[in-house]
């Protein structure tokens, strides 16, 4: 299986539009085999800057391969390249004046009774 991956393996990139397959050069295949030595799927965010740059260059180079039976091609690894989830920030909350007055008076009573 290792020889098949070295000779013609592809990198699978999961995008919002679906999986894309990229045919890297031999040297890139060797490097990608090392990157994915312990994991089959990795999110783009966990890759080093150098590894992210390689994936970005491969995607920008339009080396995408698509043909029937692509699912049978040896896959070097899969990169999850999805847009980051944006979290809506809520406006800052104002402290409740009544609750803080009650908490202070309760603490003061408890301190006075304990003396």
N, C-alpha and C positions, 0 to 999 in steps of 0.2 A: 504493500500500500504506500509506503514511503517513496518508492521509486516512481509510482504513478503520480503522486502529488508533486514531486520534483520535476517530472517531465511535462506535466500539463495541468497542474492544479490551478484552481481559481479561487479568488477571494470573494466571499458573499458579503454584500453590504445591504443591511436592512434599512430601507428608507420609508418615509410616509407613503410613497407610491408603491411600495412592495420591494421584494428582493431584487438586487442588481448583482450581476456577476462580472468580475474584472479579471482579465488575463494578465498577470504581472510577468516581468522578465524572469529569467532563471535566478539571477542574484536576489531579486525581490522575493521570489518563492522561498528560497533558502531562509531569508530573514524572517518572512512571515511564518514559516514553520517553527522557527525558534520563538517568535512572539506568542504563538498559539500552542506552545508545547504542553501546557497544563490545562488549558481551557479551550472549548470549541467555540464559545460565543463570548465576546467582550464588548462592553459599551465603549464608545469612542472616548469618553471622559477618563477612563482608567488607563489609557495608553499614554506613554511618554510623549513629549512634544515632538521628538523625532519620528515616532511611530504615527502620531496624528498627522504630521506633515506628509509622510509617505501615503497614507490613506487619502488625504486631501488631494495630493498630486495625482494619484491613480484615478480618483473620481473626476478631477478636472480634465485629465487627459483623454477622457471619453474612450477608454479602453474597454468599455462594456461589451460583454459577449452575450448574445442571446440566440439560442437555437433550440429546437426540440431535443429533449433528452438532457438538458442542462442540469437537471436534478441528479443525474447519474454521474456527472463529472466529479472528480475528486476535489473536495473543498478543503482548502488550507485552513480556513477559519472563517468566522462570521463576526462582522463588526456591526453593532447597533448604532446607526448614525441617524438619530432622530433629533428633531429640534428640542431644545431645553424647555421644560414646562415652566411657564411663567406663573408666578403666584401673585395674586392681587393683594396689595397691601391695604390694610384697613386703616381708617383714620385713627389717630391716637385717641384713647379713651380718657375722658375727664374723670378724675376721682369723684366719688360720691361723697359730698360733704356730710350728709346725715350719717352715713355708715362710719365715716372716720371719727365724727364726734361721739357716736355711741361706743366705738371701740376704745377711744381714749378715756371716756368716763368710766367704762367697765374696768379698764386696767387700773385706773386711779382708785376705784373702790376696792378692787382686789388687793392692791398694794397697801391701802390704808387698813384693811381688815387683817392682813397678815402681820402687821407690826405690833 
